[in-house]
Amino acid sequence: MKIVNKLKEKKGEGLVYTVIFILIFIMIFCLISEFIRLFIISQGVRDAIQNAVITTINDNYDDVYHSAREGYTGGYMPSGEDFAESIDFSNVGGYIDELLGTVEEGGSHIKYVGKGVKEFGISNLQVNIKNIPIQSSNEERFEADVKVMLEVPVKFGDEILPEMKINLKLKAGYIAKF
């Protein structure tokens, strides 16, 4: 009640409290906005990388769904009297650049906004494709695992704080339906 009484006084002291309240509200709003920006960027990057992994798996469907009569197999092609492993590693980094509008620089994929202002960067791209053996069970599947480090600069006001770094791990698999 003391605050309400102070605000009702006619001495002008309530103006100071009002300004302080507004400044605190603006700071909280800025923090929430920055959190939402970081969340949206991380979700968009995750979705784009997942799309790139799915595209890589789909690039391998023709070898996975080869005419092996013993059941569904991994990526193999006939080679003489035997089968040889045939995996298309594709260009996951190229798909990421195409989907996100990033530029490859020194092993990292960086997205810029404006003139040289970094929006985010993706580094340590690791693609691991797991082939399943011939005559495998239906529970196994042809899979691709991707691991990346997402780095997003954190901004508050005009200051750039240390980057937010997140390890993203994504997996996609292919199981023949018929």
N, C-alpha and C positions, 0 to 999 in steps of 0.2 A: 504494500500500500504506500510505502514511502516514495517509491518511484512514481506512482500515479499522482501523488500529492506534489512531487517536484515538477512533474510535467504540467500540472495545472497552475503552478505559480506564474505570476505575471512578470517576474524579474528577468526572464530571458534565459534562465539556466536550463530550461527544457530543451532549448535549441542545441546545446552542446551534446546532451544525451541523444537527441534525435540524429545528429550528424554521426556520432559514434556508432549508433545502432545501424545506420545506413551503410557506413563503411564496413562494419563487420558482416552485414548481409551481402555486400558486393564481394568481399573476399571469399566468403563461403560459396557464393555462386560461381566465382572464378575457379575455385578448387573442384567443384562438382563438374563444371564444364570441361576442365582439363582431364578429369577422370573419364568422362564420357568420350572425349576425343581419343584417348589412349585405348579405351575399350573398343571403339568402332574401328580404329586402325588395326588392332590385333585380330579382331574377328574377320575383317576383310582380307587380311593377309592369310590367315588360317584357311579361309574358304578358297582363296585363289590357289594356294599351294595344294590343297586337297583336290581341286579341279585338275591341277597339273599332274598329280599322282594318278588320278583316275584316267587321264588322257594317256599317260605312260602305260598303264595296265591295258587299256584298250588298244594301244599300238601293238601289243603282244598277242592279241586274241587269235590272230591267224595261225600262229605257231602252236598256241595252247590247244586250240580246237582242231588239231590235225587229225587225220583219219587213223588214229591208233585204235585198233579193234578191241584191245583189252580193257578199255575203259578210258576215262578222262585222265589226261596226263598234263605234265608241265610243258614248258617250251622246248620241244624237240623236233628235229627234222631227220628224215631218213639219210643215212650216210653209209653207203655200201650195204653191208649186211647188218648194220647196227643203227642206233640212233645217236645223233650228236646234239648236245644242248644248243638251243637257239633262242637267245634273249635279245630283245631290242631295248637298249637302255634309254633310247630317245634323248631328248634334250629338255630335261625338267627345268633347268635354268632358263632356257629360251622360252618355254611356256610361261614361266613366272614373269619374265620381262614383258611378254606380250599381254598377259592378263592384268598386271599391275602398273604397267608403264614405267618400269624401273630400268636403270642403266647399269650394265656390269662395269665395275671399276675394281681392279685388283682382287678378284675373287669374291667380291661382295656385289649385291644387287641393291642399288640405292635409288630411292624416289625423291626427286627434288620438286619443290613448289617455289614459284617465283624465280629469282635469280640466285641460284646457288644455296638456297635454304633447304636443308635436309628435312624431309617429312619422316622417313623411316629408312632403315637399312636391313638387309637380310644377308647373313654371312654363315659360314660353316655348313654349307649345303652338303648333306650326305644322303646318297640314294643307295639303298640296298634292296636288290630284287632277289626274292627267295623262290627258286624253282622247286617244284615238287617232283618226286621221282616217278618214273613210268610205273603204271599199275598201282597208283596210290589209292588210298581210301577216299571216299567222297567227302570226308571231313577236312581233308587238307585242301589248300588252295594256293594258287599262284599269287604271291603277294609282293607289294613294294612298300618299303618303309622309307620315310623321309624325315630327316632331322635338320632343323635350321635354328639359327640364333636370330631373333628379331630384336632390333635396337631402335627405339623411338625416343627422340629428344623430348624432354619434359620442359614445358615452358610455364612460367608464372610471372605475369606482368610482362615486362620487357626482358626478364632474365631467363637464360637457358640453364636449367639444372642438370645434374647427371642423368644420363640416358636410362630409360627403362629397358631392361634386358630380359627377354623371355626365351626359354628353349621350347620350341614347338616340335612335337612328334606326331606324325600323321601316317596312317596306314591305309592302303587300298588293296583289295583282292579281287580275283577273278575266279568264279566257279561257273563251269558250263551248266546250263539249265537242261539241255537235252542231250 
